[in-house]
Amino acid sequence: MGKTITIAFANNKGGSGKTTSCANVGYSLWSMGKKVLLIDGDMQMNLSLSYFDEDQVLSFATGGHNLYTAILKQDDLKDYIQNTDYPGLDLIPSSTLMSEIEYKLYSMDGSQTILKDCLAKVKKSGKYDFILIDAPPTLGGWVNNILAAADNVIVPVEASPWGLFGLANMLEFVDNAGRTNHKLKLLGIAITKVDMRKNYFKQTSETLAEADVPVFKTVIRIDREVEWAQDDSKPILAYKKNARSALEYLEMSREVLELCQ
């Protein structure tokens, strides 16, 4: 592909499968030979917990080797990269202190592009094919920072009665971010947590079709193996490569590759 592509996973509604999608698309791209950097931008640290056990994640959070410290110091992010168990798949962990990031940003110069600036040298180095950023389930200055640093955004949406609640606000936020970051593109809506026995998937699909937004062909169905994988601090494809959701995330990642060509 010749350049590093940055993708943000964002949705202002919690429980959308955002972090799970970021973790598993990242691993799937790596399994296809791509070098990937994951950035955990959420105070809940679940992306970090997808690759490291709780003790390691808490050590990152309290020891200063985390995204919050880097943003506060406006440091080059290369010094905060942690190697996972998968060579060529790295992660910058989060911290619970990210809960303060909105307040901190207001008092910092160039607050709208701090993440972009901190990431510039890593991206320019060409070390990674993809940088995937997990955004918190909010809208505000920090998520705007993430979108300013991204080339593309994926919005995971849960196939449930309330799954689309707030999506219009999210899409408007992305559109506004695109007015200053002109290369920002909505790569697609990813429908997650699908239960084919219920009618919510059909309702969700029909509503998105009416909204005329790009939607991934691959959907992610409910799979209990995902929770077992998370409990083991592993992506689903690493935990059980033949699991239904593992194959679905692999297929979705192939779509990502095609869309980014």
N, C-alpha and C positions, 0 to 999 in steps of 0.2 A: 504493500500500500504506500510505502515511501514516507509517511509522516505519522506522527503520534496523534491519535484521535481521542478526544476527551468526551465522555458521555456522563451526564448527570442523571441519576435516578431520583425522581422527585414526585411527590404527591402530598398535598397539605392534609390529606385524611390518613390517620393512622390505620394500621391493619390491612393495608392494600397489597402487601407482599413486596414492598419496595426494597427493603434490605435483603430479603431472600433472593429476589431477582438479581440485584446487584452482585451478591456473593456468588450466585450460581452461573450467571452469564459470564462473570469474570473467570471462573474456573473452566467453564466450557470453552471460552476463547483460548485459554492457556492450553487446554487439552488438544486444541487444533493447531498448536505450534506458535501461538502468539505470545509475546511478552506483555504482561499486564501489571499495572499498578492500581491497587484499590485504595481509595481514600475514605475513611470513616468520618463523615461530617456531622454525626448525630451523637448527642450526649448519652443516649442509651447504650452506645458502644456495641450494638448487636452485630455489626459487620465485623468488628474486631473479634467478637466471640465466635464468629463463623470459622475462624482460622486458628485461634489461640484459646487455650483454656482460661478459666476465670482468673487464676492466680497471675498468669502472664499479662492478661489485659489490665488487671488492677495495678500491676507493676508499671506498665506503660503509662497508665493514667496518672499515677502519683509520682513517677520518676522524671517527668518532664519530657520524655520522648514521645510526644503526641502532637496532634494537629493544633490543639489550643495554644500550647506553648509557642509553636512555630508562628501562628498568626499573631499572637501577642508581641513577639519579638520581630515580626516581619522578616523571618529567616528564609533562606533557601531550603526548600522542603527535602532536598536530597539527604540531609543529615538526620531526618526523622523517619526514613524508610526502614521497615523491619522485614526481614526475609521470612517467608512462610516455609512450610515443609516441602514446598513445590518450587524448585529452582526456576526463576523467571517469572514467578508470581509473587509480588511483594505487596506490602500494606503499610499505610500510615495510620496508626491507631488514633482513636478519639479519647476524650476524657469527660467525666461528669461535669467538669468546669465549663464545657461548651454551653451549658445553660446560661452563662454570663456573656456569651459572645456578642449578642445584639447590643447590650449596654456598652461593651468595650469598643465595638466598631464605631460608635458615634463620636468617640473622642480621638479617633485615629485619622491621620491624613490619608487621602486616597482610599477611603473606607470601602468604596464600591468595587474596587479591583484588587484588594489585598491578596486574596487567594490566587488570582491570576498571576500577580507579580511574584508571589512566593513559588509558584509552580513553573514559572517561565523557563528557568535553566534546566529543570528536569525534562520538560517537554521539548526544549530545543536540542537536548542531548541526543534524542532519538533512541534512547535506551529501551523505551516501551512502545509497542504498537498501539496499546490502548491504555487510557487512564479512566477508571470508572469511579465516580464520586457518589456516595450515598448521602442524600440530603435529609435533614430532619423533616418531620411532618408538620411544617409550619410555612407561613409566607412572611417574608420580612427581609431585613438587610443581609442576613447571613445566606439565606437561600438565593437572594439576588446576587451575592458574591459568587456563589457556586455556579449560577447560570452565566455569569460574566466570564467565568473561566472555562466554560464548556463549549464544545462545537455542536453537540447534540443533546437532546433530553429525551428520556424514556419515562412515560408516566404509567406505572402499574395501577390497575383498577380491579378491585375485587368484584366478582360476579355475585352480588348480594343486593338486598333491597336498598341499602344505603350506600352501596359501593360507588355510585356516581355523584353522591352528595358532595358539593363543593368543587366538582371537576371544572365547571365553567370558570370559577375563580382562579383555579390553577392554570387553565389554558390562557386566561387573560393576563395572568402574571408572566407566563412564558412569552406571550406576545409583546408585553411591555419591555421585558428584558431584551428581546430581539431588536428593539428600536435603538439600543446602544451597542449591543453585541450583534452586529449584522450577520455574522456567520452562524448564529445559533439557529438550530433546526429542530423541530419536533420530529424525532425519528419515528415515534409511534406510541400508541396506547397498547399496553400489554395486559390482556385480561387474565387475571389470576384467580386462584381458589374456586375453580369451576366445579360444580357438582351437576353432572349431566342428568341426574334424576330429578332435578328441580328446574323450574322455568326461568330462573334468574339469568342464566347465561343467554337465553334467547332475548330476554328483555334488554339486557345490557348491550348485546350486539346490535339490536334494532335501534336503540337510542344513539349509539355511537355512529351508526350508519347515517342517521338523520342529522347528526352534528357535522358530518362531512370532515372527519379528522382521520389521519392515517392510523390504522390498527394492524398489529401484527397478526399474521395468519395463524401462527401457533398460539394455542392457549395453554395455560398451566392449570391442570386439574388438582383437586385436593388429593394429597398423598400423605399418609401418616408417616412414611419413611422420612419425610423432610424434618419432622420434629426429632426423630431419632438421630438423624445426621447432625442437627443443631446441638443436640445434647452431647454429641461426640466431638463438637467443634470442627466439623468437616462439611464441605459442600456435598450436596446429595450425590453427585457423580463420583466423588471420591469415596463416599460411604457405601453406596450400592449402585454400581454403574448400570444395572439393568432396571432400576426403579423407574416407574412410569414418569415421574417428574424429572428424573435425570435425563431421560431421552427427550422430553419436551423442552427442557432448558437448552439442551444441545441443539435441537432444531431451531429454537428461537435465536440462538447465537449465530446460526448459519444465516438467518435472515438479517441479523445485525451486520454481518460481514458483507452481505450483498448490498445492503442499503448504504454502507460506508464506502463502497468502491467508487 
